[in-house]
Amino acid sequence: MIIGLVGLGFETRNLKNSKFSTLVFFLFLSLLFDLFWVLGNLIDWGETTPLEGKKTNNIRKFSTFVSLLVLFLKVSHF
């Protein structure tokens, strides 16, 4: 959605074309951050700490799965 709105801004000439390289840089930076975050959470996928509990463990697994899906969508749209 954000990329679509920024693209609309470029098409309607409300954003300068010189800002496009900054946008691509931050998109790549967010891709790297997401990649490391997902890899860090996949390392302890099956482990449950005593303080975490089953419910929190399921929430962590769900958020990791959604983050993996978002990462896949980012890579497929590059």
C-alpha positions in Angstrom: 0.0 0.0 0.0 2.8 2.4 0.9 4.6 1.7 -2.4 1.4 2.2 -4.3 0.8 5.6 -2.7 4.4 6.7 -3.3 4.0 5.6 -6.9 0.9 7.6 -7.2 2.8 10.6 -5.8 5.5 10.2 -8.5 2.8 9.9 -11.2 1.0 13.0 -10.1 4.3 14.9 -9.8 3.7 15.6 -6.1 7.0 13.9 -5.2 10.4 14.7 -6.7 12.1 11.9 -8.7 15.3 12.5 -6.7 13.5 11.0 -3.7 13.0 7.7 -5.5 16.6 6.5 -4.7 16.0 7.2 -1.0 12.8 5.2 -1.2 14.6 2.2 -2.8 17.4 2.4 -0.2 15.0 2.2 2.7 12.9 -0.5 1.1 16.1 -2.6 0.7 17.1 -1.8 4.3 13.7 -2.9 5.6 14.1 -6.1 3.5 17.4 -6.9 5.2 16.0 -6.1 8.7 13.0 -8.4 8.0 15.3 -11.2 6.8 17.4 -11.1 9.9 14.4 -10.9 12.2 12.7 -13.8 10.6 15.9 -15.9 10.6 16.4 -15.1 14.3 12.9 -16.2 15.2 13.1 -19.4 13.0 16.2 -20.6 15.0 14.2 -21.2 18.1 10.9 -22.2 16.4 10.3 -25.3 18.4 11.5 -24.1 21.8 9.2 -22.9 24.5 10.7 -21.1 27.5 9.2 -21.6 30.9 8.2 -17.9 31.1 6.7 -18.0 27.6 3.9 -20.5 28.0 1.9 -22.2 25.2 -0.3 -19.2 24.3 2.6 -16.8 23.9 4.5 -19.4 22.0 1.6 -19.7 19.5 1.4 -15.9 19.1 5.2 -15.8 18.5 4.9 -18.5 15.8 2.0 -16.7 14.2 3.8 -13.4 14.0 6.9 -15.2 12.6 4.8 -16.8 9.9 3.1 -13.5 9.0 6.6 -11.8 8.9 7.8 -14.6 6.6 4.8 -14.0 4.3 5.5 -10.2 4.2 9.2 -11.0 3.4 8.1 -13.3 0.6 5.8 -10.6 -0.8 8.6 -8.0 -0.6 11.0 -10.2 -2.5 8.5 -11.2 -5.1 7.7 -7.6 -5.9 11.3 -6.5 -6.3 
